[in-house]
């Protein structure tokens, strides 16, 4: 209960409540909209995967009803008798959810953005390290239906999505991949890699391209957020020249894994008319007079010439420095060299977004839900992130900086 009170106290929902009251107008006001909104947040905080479980808990738990703001109602039945109703009926709660998803998504997104803004203002290094990934969320429906009319049972928005994961490398040096297929949706999510809190997201059908949606998310982010960002991490699903160029235009180092796009079995390419060759993943070698490859070490990025500097290891007693222009191939030669410990260290922080994806399933119950339809999925994902950020805000207000992303208090 204390956890719920902390979350509710830290949600900037004034405009949302005003909008909900505006929608209700002069209609029935059996249950105040703020109580219904509080109940929805309670369903997330108490990890109820289904609305029916939340309503049963409200009917059972008087303390929860008090926190949400529900007071018992005396209702006259058709036979003239009266009954006491202590919590909303399934139809009343369903109508509230429909109003939220149809008329209040703009206000809900503003609540999310205001909480993200609070994080930027309260945490000095928030947003410096960002990570991006796509999260698979299955629909409660199992497959396409021949019927296209929405009836609350079928899901006419969801479709099939696939994603390949590199699992290992076999004895012959071949990459072993695992393909995952699901029917439903995909959450395209940008998180702060240090604090593991959401910064931006978009919910789409499962088949939508991660690459294309990433470009849209980046362009939708506020200029202040992009200015704050120093490093942007993503897996090889986002290996795209346009994404890298956009990030570099904003002075953001792209730490994005690379796919091997070379054809005809090429192992190396020559750098201009020199004795330098390089691999598809950024390893650089010097070819000596005997035709032997000598691996060069990375010496740093030269901003004035937009080039990467390489040299020999100390045992070769050769002080020559070689520069490779990043314009040679903007996918291979990025401002933090792929063949460097710094790149490796930064790329490991990308696992932060995977941990957030795990919380979406585990803590926010998206591995066991009854959601159908894109609008409703977007609604519940948005409200879950609002609860996550509100809990983090309550901890910051108490100067407790540990486990900000955890739902526990």
N, C-alpha and C positions, 0 to 999 in steps of 0.2 A: 504493500500500500504506500509505503514511503517512497518507493521507486516511482510509482505512478504519479504521486503528488509532485515529485521533483521534475518529471518530464512535463507535466501539464503547466507547471509554473514557469517553464522556460521556453514555451512555444509562443512566438509573436503572432498570434492568430486573430487580432482585433478586426482587421479588414475582412478576414474569412467569415467570422461570426456575423459581422454586419451584412455581408453578402447573403449568407444563409437566411437571416431574418428577412432580408429584402425579398428573397425568393418566396418565402412562406407567406409574406404579406398579411392579409386578413384571413388566411386559412386557419384550419384547426391547429391549436397550439397545446395539444395534450402533453407533449414532451418537449421542453425547450431545446432549441438547436444546439446550444452550448453543451447541454447534458448529453445529447446524442454524439456530438463531436468528442467529448471526453470519453464516452463509452468506446468509441472506435479506437482511440489511443490506448485505452485499457486493454482492448483485445490484442493489440500488438505487444504491449508491455508484458502481459500475462501469457503471451505465446499461445493464444487460441487460434488454431488454423482455420476454424470455421465460425461464421457468424452465429450459428445455432448454439455453439458451445459458449460463446460470450453471453448470449441472452439467457441461457440456463444459469450461468454464474451470477448474472444480475438478479435473477429471480431468487437465487439462494442466498446471496451475500449482501446484507443490509449495509455493511461498512463500505462496500464498493459503490452501492447506490448513492450513499451520502457524499462520497468524494466526487462522483460524476454529477450530482445535483438532481437526482430523481426523487420526487416525492410521490407517495401512493395516490392513486386516483380511484374515486368511487364511480363505477360505471353501471348504468341501468340496463338490464337485459330486456329482451322482447317480452318475456313473461312477467315483467314488472318487478322482478327481484333485482337486487344489487350485488355486485361483486367488487372486490378490491383488486386493482391491477397495480403492481409495484414496479413493473419494468415494461419497456416498449414491446409490442407484438412483433412477430417476424415481418409482417407487411409494413408496419410503421418504420422499422429499421431499414428495410429494403428500399422504401421510398426515400429515406434520408441518403442512403448510399447513391441512389440514382441521381438525386439532386447534386450531390458532390461531383460525380463524374461528368455530368452533363453541363453544369453551369458554373462550377467553382474551381476548375483546374488551373485557371490563371491565378487565382488567389492562393491556391495551394503551392504552386510553383514559386510564388513570391515569398511564402513562408519559408520554403526550402532555401531560396537565394538569400534571404535575410539572415538565416542561421549560418550559411556559408560565409557571408560577409562578416558576421560576428567572429568567426574563427580567424579570418584574415586580420581583423583588428586586434584580437586578443592574444594570438600566438605569433611571435615575431617571425618565425621561420615557416609558418604555414604556407603551403603552395609553392615552395621552392623546388621540391621534388615531387613530380606528378607521375602517376602510372595509369595506364589505360588497358582495358581488357573487355571482352564480351562475355556475358554471363547467360548461359542457357537456363530458361525457365519453362518447364512443361506446362501445357494447358491441362485443365481438368478433363476436357474432352480428349478423345484418343485418336481421332482421325478426321479427315474431311467428311462432310456430309453432302449428299446430293442436293439436299434442301438448303437454300440460301437465305431463307427468311429467319431472322433472329427470333428465338422463342425462349431463351434463357437456359436451354439444355445443350444445344449444339454450340460450337465455336466457329463462327464464320470468318474470324480475323486471323486465326493462327495458321501456320503452315509448317512445312518440314525444314529443319536446319541441320547442317552438318559441320563438324569441326575436327580437324586432324591434330593430333598431339604426337610429338616426338617422345618415344618412351625409352629408347636405348640405341646403342650401336652394336651390331653383331660382330662375330669373329672376322668376317670378311670386310669389315669397315662400312657396311651398309646401314643406313639409318632405318630404324624400325619405328613405324608410326601406328597409332591407334585412332580409328575414326569413330566419333560419337555422333549419333543421329537422334533427333528428338522432334516432337510435334508441339509447337507452342510459340514461344517468344524469345527475344534476346534483349538483355539489358546491356547497353553500351555505356561503360562506366569509367569516369576519371576520378581517381582518389588521390589524396595527399599520401605519399609513400611513407612518411615518417609517422603520422598520427593515425593513418588508416581510416580516414573519414572521407565521405563523398564530396566532390567539388562540382561535378556536372554529370548528367546522365541523360539517356534517351531510351525509351522502350519501343521496340519495333517487332514485327513478325520475325520468326526465327531465320528466314531465308535472306533477310536484308544483309548486304555486304558490310562486314566490319570496317573495311577500308573506306568505303564511301561515307558511312555514318561517322567515322572518326573525323573526317574532314569537316563535316557539318558541325560536330560538337566543338571542334577547335575554333571554328569561325563564330560560333555562338557564345563563346566565353568572353567575359569582359576584358577590356584592354588592360585594366589594372591587374587582373589575374595572370595574363600572359607576361606582363612586365615583371611580375614577381617570380615567375617560374625560371629556374636555371637549367633543370634537366627534365627530360620527358621520356619515360620508359614504356616500352611496349614489346610484345613478342613479334615473331616474324610474320604474323598475319597482317601486320600494319607496315610491312616493308614496302614503301612507296616513295618515289622520288618527290612527288608533289607535297606529301606530308613532311618530309625532311626539309624541303625548301621553305615551306611555310614556317616551320619551327625556327629555322636559321634566320629567316627574315625578322623574326621576333627576338633574335639573340638567345634562342633556347637550344641547348645541345640535345640532339636526337639520339637517345640510347635505345635503338630499335634493332632487334635481331634481324639477320639477313638471310634471304633465300638464295640458293645457287641458281642463277638465271643463265649461266653460261651453257652454251650448247657444244655439241661435237666432242664432249669429253675433255675440254680444255682444263688444264691444271693451273697454269699461270699465264699472265699477259705481260708483255714488255712495256715499261713506262717510257714513252716517247722513244728517242734514239739513244738509249742509255744502257748501262749494264745492270739496271734495276728491273726486277720482275715482281709481280704481286699476285696474290690469290683472290678469289671471289670474296673471302671474308676478311680481307685487309692485312694479311701477313705480307711482309716486304722482305725481299732477298736481294743480295748482291751476287752477280755471277763473276767469278774470278777468271784469270787467264786459262785455268785448267777446266773451265766449265762447271765448277763446283758451286752449289748454292750456299751462300753464307747468310744466315738469318740476321737481319738488322734489328736494332732495338729502337723503340719510340723515344724521341727526345722532347716532344712537345708540339703544341700548335702555334703557328706564327700568324697572328691575326692580320698583320700588315700586308702579307702576301696571300692570305687565305690558303695556307699550305701546312702539311704535316712534316716535321723534321725527323730524320732517321740517321743513325750512325752505327758504327761497329761496336761490338762488345769490347771491354778493356783488353782482353787477352790478344786481340789482333793488333794492338799498338798502331791503330790507324785513326786519325782525328778528323777525317773527312765527314762532312755533314751533307746529307741529301734531302732535298725538299720535293715533296709530291703535292701538286696542286689539288685541292679538294674538288675543283671543277672537272678533273679527270673522270671521275664517276662519283656523283654525290651520294649514291647509296653506299658505296664501299668506303670512301674517304670522308668521314664526318669529323666534326671539330674535336671530339674526344675519340682518339684512334681506337678502332675495334681491337687491335692487337696491343692492348695496354691493360695493366692491372686496374687502373681507374675505371675503364669501361666495364670490366668484369665486376668490379665492386658495385658500381652504380646499377648494373643490370640486375643484380641479385635483389635489389630493393623492389623490383617489379612484383615480387611475391606478395607484397602488401595488398595489391588489388585482388589476388587470389584468396587471401584471408578474409577480405570483405565479402567476396562472393560466397565463401563458406558460411559467414554469418547470415547472409541473406537466406540460405537454405536452413541452417540450424537454428539460429536465434529468432528469425522472423518467419519461420515455418513455411517457406516457399517450396520445400520439398514435400509438403503435405497440405495442399490447399484445395479449394473448390472454386477457383477463379476461372471464368470464361470471358473472352472478349478483350480487345486491346485497351479500351477505355478503362475497364475495371482493373486490368493488370497494371496500367500506368498509375491509376489512383492508389492502389495498395503499395506499389513500390515507392511512390512519392511519400506517402504517409509513413512508411517504414523508415525511410531516410530522415524524415523530419523527427521521428522519435529518437533515432540514433544520434542526430546532432543535438537535440534538446537534452539528452542525457549527458553528452559531452559538455554542453554549455553549463549544466548544473555542477559538474565536477570542476570546471575551470573557475566558476564563481566561488567555489569553496577552496580554491587553490590546491586541488587534488589533480595532479597531472598524470597519474598512472592509469593505464588502460582506458583512455578516453573513448575508444570505439566500443568498449564492452557494454552490453545491456545491463550488466549488474552494477549496482551502485557502490 
